[in-house]
Amino acid sequence: MINIIGLGPGNLDYTTKIGENLIYKSEVLIGGKRNLDSIKNFRGSKIELNSNLKEVLEYINSNKEKQISVIASGDPSIYGIGRYLSQNIDKKDLNIVSGISSLQYIFSKIYIDMNDLYITSSHGKIPDFDYILSHKKVCMVTDDKIGPKEISLEIINRNLNKTIVVGENLSYLDEKITVGRPEDILKIEKFDMNVVVILDEK
Ligand SMILES: C[S@@+](CC[C@H](N)C(=O)[O-])C[C@H]1O[C@@H](n2cnc3c(N)ncnc32)[C@H](O)[C@@H]1O
């Protein structure tokens, strides 16, 4: 069986019990370095996922008799590895275990519901900001090319009244949540790994 397990936003206290049990019962653990390093005292073997996704998929598909767990940050079905693997592994061999997404986590921290939320990502693409900013409530996972400052500029260029929330290193000890107008966000020198919430001003 192949498990794809969401670890939650980072701090392992947010990993589900069912996910944790499956991880420690696995013979092989596959994941990015940060995630693999976070699983201590694992007795099986670990395979690091980097730019070797195709090879790892081949390994998984030819070792289906093994108990393999692929670990992913947040929820694997939200801009994670869940999509690729479920498109390329027979569903009868696959078990996906949700985790708490960084998106869910930030909304609980700012006491705002996620109803009617538009979820998007800037990873590896040029976002359609006209479309994105037409929504009242947006949450974006970002990369190092398009993050809080670039989003703020897009808002300023369109003369829109929006509040921005930047959640950095969520659930870790150095977690930081910044709330401000786009002009305030531009004044901040740099941001660590973050999700950005964009809200219509009331
Ligand atoms: C490939 S996406 C994975 C999203 C993940 N599946 C989820 O549900 O949170 C990676 C992006 O998620 C966001 N992210 C993940 N964990 C985070 C955390 N602890 N703090 C802030 N942002 C995080 C960042 O935007 C990061 O670039």
The ligand as an SDF file (V2000), in Angstrom:
LIG
                    3D

 27 29  0  0  0  0  0  0  0  0999 V2000
    4.1530   23.2290   -2.4370 C   0  0  0  0  0  0  0  0  0  0  0  0
    3.1800   24.2520   -1.3960 S   0  0  0  0  0  0  0  0  0  0  0  0
    2.5170   23.0690   -0.3030 C   0  0  0  0  0  0  0  0  0  0  0  0
    1.2810   23.5180    0.4360 C   0  0  0  0  0  0  0  0  0  0  0  0
    0.8350   22.4450    1.4140 C   0  0  0  0  0  0  0  0  0  0  0  0
    0.3480   21.2820    0.7030 N   0  0  0  0  0  0  0  0  0  0  0  0
   -0.2230   22.9230    2.3920 C   0  0  0  0  0  0  0  0  0  0  0  0
   -1.3460   22.3880    2.3970 O   0  0  0  0  0  0  0  0  0  0  0  0
    0.1080   23.7910    3.2250 O   0  0  0  0  0  0  0  0  0  0  0  0
    4.4460   24.9920   -0.4440 C   0  0  0  0  0  0  0  0  0  0  0  0
    4.0220   26.3650   -0.0060 C   0  0  0  0  0  0  0  0  0  0  0  0
    3.0830   26.2540    1.0650 O   0  0  0  0  0  0  0  0  0  0  0  0
    3.2610   27.3350    1.9620 C   0  0  0  0  0  0  0  0  0  0  0  0
    3.6200   26.7900    3.2820 N   0  0  0  0  0  0  0  0  0  0  0  0
    3.7480   25.4870    3.6140 C   0  0  0  0  0  0  0  0  0  0  0  0
    4.0410   25.3570    4.9290 N   0  0  0  0  0  0  0  0  0  0  0  0
    4.1070   26.6120    5.4350 C   0  0  0  0  0  0  0  0  0  0  0  0
    4.3760   27.1510    6.7330 C   0  0  0  0  0  0  0  0  0  0  0  0
    4.6270   26.3650    7.7790 N   0  0  0  0  0  0  0  0  0  0  0  0
    4.3630   28.4910    6.8770 N   0  0  0  0  0  0  0  0  0  0  0  0
    4.0960   29.3020    5.8410 C   0  0  0  0  0  0  0  0  0  0  0  0
    3.8410   28.8550    4.6050 N   0  0  0  0  0  0  0  0  0  0  0  0
    3.8410   27.5250    4.3890 C   0  0  0  0  0  0  0  0  0  0  0  0
    4.3510   28.2190    1.3700 C   0  0  0  0  0  0  0  0  0  0  0  0
    3.7220   29.1680    0.5160 O   0  0  0  0  0  0  0  0  0  0  0  0
    5.1320   27.2170    0.5580 C   0  0  0  0  0  0  0  0  0  0  0  0
    5.8810   27.8500   -0.4610 O   0  0  0  0  0  0  0  0  0  0  0  0
  1  2  1  0
  2  3  1  0
  2 10  1  0
  3  4  1  0
  4  5  1  0
  5  6  1  0
  5  7  1  0
  7  8  2  0
  7  9  1  0
 10 11  1  0
 11 12  1  0
 11 26  1  0
 12 13  1  0
 13 14  1  0
 13 24  1  0
 14 15  1  0
 14 23  1  0
 15 16  2  0
 16 17  1  0
 17 18  1  0
 17 23  2  0
 18 19  1  0
 18 20  2  0
 20 21  1  0
 21 22  2  0
 22 23  1  0
 24 25  1  0
 24 26  1  0
 26 27  1  0
M  CHG  2   2   1   9  -1
M  END
$$$$
